[in-house]
Amino acid sequence: MSRRRKKSIILQNKCVACGCCLKVCPKGAISIPNGIYAIVDNEKCIGCGLCERACPASIIRMGEIS
């Protein structure tokens, strides 16, 4: 049986790279390479949901991964 945990999922095609999520992530799991869109490092993400609440465009969701 696989163990699941929540992580941040960013709708990259709608991200404007404002950096709000980046500023609130306590583990530094979010980056904005080349200033294009935010990405999440699944190994660092603890699923706290702070980025989801900080996103002004509401394009970050918490989802389950294996």
C-alpha positions in Angstrom: 0.0 0.0 0.0 1.5 3.3 -1.0 1.6 6.3 1.4 0.2 9.5 0.1 1.0 13.1 1.2 -0.2 16.5 0.0 2.0 18.9 -2.0 1.6 22.1 -3.9 0.5 21.9 -7.5 1.0 25.1 -9.5 -1.0 25.7 -12.7 2.1 26.9 -14.6 0.3 28.1 -17.7 -1.5 30.7 -15.5 1.4 31.6 -13.2 2.7 35.2 -13.6 5.8 34.6 -11.4 4.8 37.3 -8.9 6.8 35.5 -6.1 4.2 35.6 -3.4 4.4 31.8 -2.9 8.1 31.9 -2.9 8.2 34.4 0.0 6.0 32.4 2.3 7.4 28.9 1.8 9.1 27.8 5.0 11.2 25.1 3.3 12.3 27.0 0.2 10.5 24.4 -2.0 9.3 26.9 -4.6 11.5 28.6 -7.2 10.9 30.7 -10.3 13.5 29.7 -12.8 14.2 32.3 -15.5 11.3 34.4 -14.1 8.7 32.5 -16.1 6.6 30.5 -13.7 6.9 28.9 -10.2 7.8 25.3 -9.7 7.7 23.1 -6.6 10.5 20.8 -5.4 8.4 17.8 -4.3 11.3 16.6 -2.0 11.2 19.9 0.0 7.5 20.6 0.0 5.8 19.7 3.3 2.3 20.4 2.2 1.6 23.2 4.6 -0.6 25.2 2.2 0.9 28.6 2.9 1.7 29.1 -0.8 -1.9 28.3 -1.8 -3.2 30.9 0.6 -0.6 33.5 -0.5 -1.3 33.2 -4.3 -3.2 36.3 -5.5 -4.2 34.5 -8.7 -5.5 31.4 -6.8 -3.6 29.0 -9.1 -2.0 26.9 -6.5 -3.8 23.8 -5.2 -2.8 21.2 -2.7 -2.9 17.7 -4.2 -1.9 14.2 -3.2 1.2 12.4 -4.5 2.5 8.9 -3.9 
